[in-house]
């Protein structure tokens, strides 16, 4: 098939492009390089089934494709709060443009949504039928509400125009090709530890997250796109739950760093708990994560160690 991946030069997008090419598909990678990097897909450029286009999804584009994976949107608070108006336009206009394309060419389209649609959840763990607890006027709203509107658009295009949609809600994902400055906790801790800097915990370190290694997540994407039973939304994430303090200690042990842990005030609207209920993914996709946190962290540390050495 001919597959379009928006945000294809980003952290998740580049791994998805790689996987699709390995399965024999043609891949068109679309990216405006705000958080995507040419280096993430440089090793794919000699593949004759790979095409790279610099393009912003807030602008329409005419292509002939069979499948669309809509991943374009900065996903870390530092980047999506840099230009919040642009962030929400990317989610909303990007969804409209890609859904319009899918409608025209009759392509199946997947929306990379997020666990952020659950906000600071009052239900734990989070199931797909939970409507969420999102602050619509907070500093994270440009991302949270943008993704919620994208889901609305996907469902309405499906109901009104019979567009063949899939929606996945991604929980915290980590692995090689994360940006060292993206402000997410795994990359923060690893870069700080490797540089011998203090590891910064915001709040008291008791807040929890679930960490899914990138290869597991991409497997979930592919399975979701290849089945005909459900359109979603479906949670894709690792139900293993860790406190920030546990994660910091694990990173210090694996890096052998002598860095200390320091505490700073919690930013606004930061969720206290986040863990997916993946019962639906297990039953509908026969999917669950296979890579434990320690093993995934080891691979990610090797990546960042090499990256920092070449700077």
N, C-alpha and C positions, 0 to 999 in steps of 0.2 A: 504494500500500500504506500501511498504518498502521504506522509504525516507532516503537519505543521506544528512546531513547538514555539509558542511565544514565550519570551524570556529564556530562550534556548541557550544563551551563553552564561546564564546564571548558575548558581550552586546546584539546584535541583535540575534545571533545564539541561545542563550539559551532561549530567548522568543519564537523563532520559534519552537525549539524542544518541548517546553512546549505545544504550540498550536497544533502541529501535533499529539502529544501523546494524548491530550484531544479529538482529533477527531478520535482516535482509530487506528492511523497508527503505524507501527513499525518505529523506528528512530535509525539510526546509526549516532552518533555524532563524527566528526573528528576534532581534534585540536592539534596544537603543543605547546599550552600554552605560546605563546609569549605575546599576549595581552588577550587571553582567560584565564579563571580562573576555576579551579575545583569546587570552591564554587558556581559558577553560575548554575551548573547542579547537585550539590550534592543531592538536593531534588528529582531528577528524577532517581537516580541510583537504587532505589528499584523497579522501574517499569519494569516488565518483558519484555516490548516491547522496552526498551531503552538499547542501547549498546554504550559504550564509547571507542574510539580508539585514542591513541596518535599517530599522524601521521602528516607529513609535506606535503602539497599538491604539493610542487615542486618535490616530488618523486611519481612515479605511484603507484596505489593500485588497486588490483583486488577484486571487490565486485559484488554481484548480487542485484541490486536495481531497483525500478520502477521510482523514481524521485530523482533528485539531485538539491540541493540548494547550489550554490557556493558562500559562503559568506567570505571565508578565505582571509584576508588581513588586516593589521593594518590600521585604518581609521583616526587616529588623527595625526596632523603634528609632534608632539613630537615623536610618535612611528614610523611613517613611514619614518621620516628623520634620525632616529637612525642608520638604516642600509639601505640606499636607494637602493643599489644593490639587497639586499634580498627582498625589497618591490616590485620592478619591476619583479623580478623572481617569486614572489608569484602570482602576477596578471597574468603574461604571461604563465609561466610553469604550474601554477595551472589550468588556463583555458584549456591549451592543454591536460593536464592529465585528467581533468574531462570530457572534450568533447570526448576524446578518449574512456573513460569508457562509456559515454552515447551512443556513436556510437556502441560500442560492445554489450551492453545489451539492446539497443533500449529504453533507459530511456528518459523521458522529463527532460530538464535541465534549470534551471534559473540562470542567472548571476546577482549578486548584483553589478550593476554599480553605478555611482555617479554623482551628479550635478557638480562635479569637471571637468567632461568632457567639460563643458561649459567655464571653465577658468574664467577670469575676463570679464564677458559678455558685449558685445556691444549692445545686444538686451535684453530688459526687459519688462515683465517677460520672462523666457526662455521656448521656445516651443521645442518639440522633433526634429523638422527639422532644428534647429539652429546648425551650425557646431562647434561653440565655438571659444574662443580666448585664447588659451593655450600657455604658454611659454614652448617650448620643452626642454630648457636647464636650467630652473630655479630650485630652491630648492624644489619646490612642484612637479616637473615633474615626479619623480619616481612613485608617486601615480596617478597623472592626466593621464599621458601618458600610464602607466601600464593598467589602466582601459579602456582607449580608444583602446589599442591593444586587450584587452580581448573582447571588443565589436566586433572588426574586426574579431577576430578568431571565435566568435560565429556565426556571419553572414556568414563567409566563410564555416564553417562546415555545416551550414544549407543549403547553396546553392550547395556546392560540394557533401556533403554526406547525405543530407536530415535529419540531426539531428534535433530533435524536441526541439527548443530553446524558451526561454523567456528572455527578458532583461528589468530590471527595473533600473531607475536612481533615486537613493535615495538622497533626500535633507535633510538638518540638522535634525537629529533625537536625541531625548533625553529621559531619563527615568531611572528607577531603573536598577542597574547593570552596569551603566557606570563606568569607572575607575576614582577614585578621582584625579589621576595624569595625566589624558590623554590629558590635555591641550586644550580641547574644551570649548567653552565659557560658556555653561550652567553649566557644572561640575565645571569649574574654579570659577565662581561667587558664586555658592552655597557653595563650600568648603571654599572659602575665607570668606564669610559672616558668616558661622557657626563657623569658627575659630577666628572671630573678626579681621581678617586681611583686609588690603585695597583691594578693588576690582580693578583689573587691566584692564583698557581699552586701547587697542592698537589703535593708531590714535586718531581722535577727537571724536569718538563715534557715528559718523553719518552714518557709513557703516551699511548696513542692512542684515539681515538673516531671513529665515523663519524656524520655529521650529515645527517639527512634533513629537507628542508623540508616543512612541514605539508601543503601542497597535494598533494605527491607521495604522502604517507602516506595521506591520505583517498582518493585515487584507488585505492590498493592495497586499502583496506577495501572500497570499493564493488565493485571487480572480484571480490574474494574472495566477497562475499555474493551476487553475481549469477551465479556459475557453479555447476555441479552435479557437477564432476569430482572435486574433492578437498575433504576437511574440514580438512586441516592436521595439525599445525601448519606454518605457513609464515612464513619470515622476510620482514619488510617493513622495509627500511632502505636507506641509501645506502652502497654498498661503497667509496666514496672514503674513505681513511683519513688522518687528520691528527693530529699531536701537539698537546698542549695549548699548547706554545710557538708552533707555527705558527698556531693559532687566535687566540692573544692578539695576535700581530703583525698578523694580518689585520684584527682588530677595531680596533686602534690606527690602522692606515692608513686604514680606511674612515671612522672617526669623526674623524680629524684630531686625536685627543687627544694631549696631551703627558704622559699618565700613564706611570708607570714600572711595570715588572713586578717583583713581589716573590715570594719562594718561602716556603712554609710546609710543615710536615710532612704527609705523606700520611695521610688517615683510614684506619681499619681496613677490611679486606676490599675495598679499592678496586681494581677490575680494572685490569691493566696494559695489556691490549689488548682491543679490541672492534671487530669488523668482520663484517658479515653476508655469508654466501654466499647470493646471491639467484638461483641457477640455477633453483630450483623456481618462484619467482615469475615469472621470465622465461618458462619453458616452459609453466607451467599457466595463468598469468594474463595473459601477454604484457605484463607490467608491469616497468618499471624507472624509477628516478627521472630527471627531466628538468631539474631546477633545480639548477645548480651552487652550491657553498657561497657564493661571493662574491655572487651575485645574491640568494640567500636572506637572507644577512646584511644586505645593503642594505635590503631590505624590513623586516626585523626591527628594524634601527636606526631607521628612520623611525618605526615604531610606538612604540618606547620613548622616542624623542626627544619625540614629541607627548605621551605619557603623563606624562613627567617634567615637561614644561612646564605641564601643567594641574594639577599637585599643589600 
